[in-house]
Amino acid sequence: MSGNDITRMDPVGRWEPDAAGRLAQAALELYAERGFEQTTVLDIAERAGVTERTFFRHFADKREVLFDRSNTLQEGVVAAIAAAPADLPPLEVVGTAMEQAGVFLDDRRTYALQRSAAIAANPSLQERELLKMAHLAAAVTAALRARGVPAPAAGVAAQAGVAVFRLAFERWVFNPASVPFASCVRDTLAELRALAAPPPAS
């Protein structure tokens, strides 16, 4: 069963509305209160009002509870790349895809800020975040190659696009003005273009 189902039935027959969401929120609360290493799967399940068995139906481990939307993001980016106009340059394709796929973040700003704090406080979570970003870059490279972009250019555009996403996310999540995520992507991409532009002729 996926972590996106709306309701669950546990072994004793109780309905569990949005169990995955409650587990994720419970994990964030506990990581903030006790620290990641001091929090167990049982602690998270009890805080969320479900069983350990229910936890493991949704997540492989207590780290993965913070990364359940990574596949959704990756799938959205890949789909947007495939649907982009054929004449759009690779970096523009990736930037537009990051904008479109990240739109769901605007409704999850508080959660995203709490999640960022939890990851920043624990090296193993930082490693998992880097691994997820590496998987995203590989998926973007493959999606660009499927559009006919040559291998070196596809890899460069993918890595640049993931860097834009990460920098835009930091700009978005820590911005008190609640700027839309898509605007942060566009601004970050514009800065990258400015850096890459040739210097003006003297």
C-alpha positions, 0 to 999 in steps of 0.5 A: 500500500502506498503512503498516499492513501487517504484512509487505512484499516489497522489489524483490529479494524479501526479506521486511520484517516491520513495515517501517513500524514500523521506519522510524518507530523509525529516524527517531526515533533519528536525529532524536535523534542528528543532528537532523531537518534533518541526517537524510535519507530514505536514512539512515532507510531504511538504519537500518531495513534497507530501501530508499528505495523501501520508505520512499516506499511507506509515507511521503510524506516524512521528516516524515510518518514521525512522523504515520502514526497521525494518520489512524487517530486521526481515523478512530477519533474520527469513528467514535466520534462517529457511534456516540455516544448521540443525547442526549449533549451535543456536548462530551461526545460529543467527549470520549468519542470522544477517550477511545476513539480514543486508547486505542492510545496506552497501548501506545506511551508510550515512542514517544510521548515520543520523538516529542514530543521530536522535534517540539518540537525542530523548527519544521517538525514543529511546523507539521505537528502543528498542521496535523494537529490542524486537520484533526482539528478539521475532521473532528470538526466535520463529524461533529458536524454530521452528528449535527444539531449546529448549525454554531456549536456544532459548531465550538466543541465540535470546537475544545474537544475537540481542545484537550482532546486536546492537553492530555490528551496532554501530561499523559499522555506526561510523567506518570511514574505511567503514568496511562491516556490515557483518565483524562487526557482525563476529568480535562482535560475536567472542568477545562474544565467547571469553567471553563465553569460559572457562578459560584455565587450569592452 
